[in-house]
Amino acid sequence: MVKKMKVKEIRELTTEQIEAKIKEVKDEIFSLRMQQATGNLEKPSRLHELRKDVARMKTILAERKEA
């Protein structure tokens, strides 16, 4: 399980590491969505947290591309 990432932690990572983290988080989101579909999801708020983490990471990647 991936922990919630803070912006400061994300900024310390390299671009390649951020892209790898995005893939890892998306895999976890997929897994949680499968659990939700079968009714086994214990913490629905986790989906929301993970989607926000992906958005944060993508925002930082976009900032780096602009700079």
C-alpha positions in Angstrom: 0.0 0.0 0.0 1.3 3.4 -1.1 1.3 6.1 1.6 -0.1 9.5 1.0 2.5 11.7 -0.6 3.2 15.3 0.3 4.2 17.9 -2.3 7.6 18.3 -0.6 8.3 14.6 -0.8 7.2 14.5 -4.5 9.5 17.4 -5.4 12.5 15.6 -4.0 12.0 12.7 -6.4 13.4 12.6 -10.0 11.1 12.7 -12.9 11.6 8.9 -13.5 10.8 8.2 -9.9 7.6 10.2 -10.1 6.5 8.4 -13.3 7.1 5.1 -11.6 5.1 6.2 -8.5 2.2 7.3 -10.7 2.2 3.8 -12.3 2.3 2.2 -8.8 -0.5 4.3 -7.5 -2.7 3.7 -10.6 -2.2 0.0 -10.0 -3.4 0.4 -6.4 -6.4 2.4 -7.6 -7.3 -0.4 -10.0 -7.1 -2.9 -7.2 -9.2 -0.8 -4.9 -11.8 -0.3 -7.7 -12.0 -4.1 -8.1 -12.5 -4.4 -4.3 -15.2 -1.8 -4.5 -17.0 -3.6 -7.3 -17.1 -6.8 -5.3 -18.1 -5.0 -2.1 -14.9 -5.7 -0.2 -13.5 -2.2 0.0 -12.9 -1.2 3.7 -11.8 2.4 3.2 -13.5 4.1 0.3 -11.8 7.4 1.1 -8.5 5.8 0.0 -9.6 6.0 -3.6 -10.0 9.7 -3.3 -6.6 10.2 -1.6 -4.8 8.2 -4.3 -6.4 10.1 -7.1 -5.3 13.3 -5.5 -1.8 12.0 -5.2 -1.7 11.2 -8.9 -2.9 14.7 -9.7 -0.2 16.2 -7.5 2.5 14.2 -9.2 1.2 15.1 -12.7 1.1 18.8 -11.7 4.7 18.7 -10.6 5.7 16.9 -13.8 3.9 19.6 -15.8 5.7 22.3 -13.9 9.1 20.7 -14.6 8.3 20.5 -18.3 7.4 24.2 -18.4 10.6 25.2 -16.6 
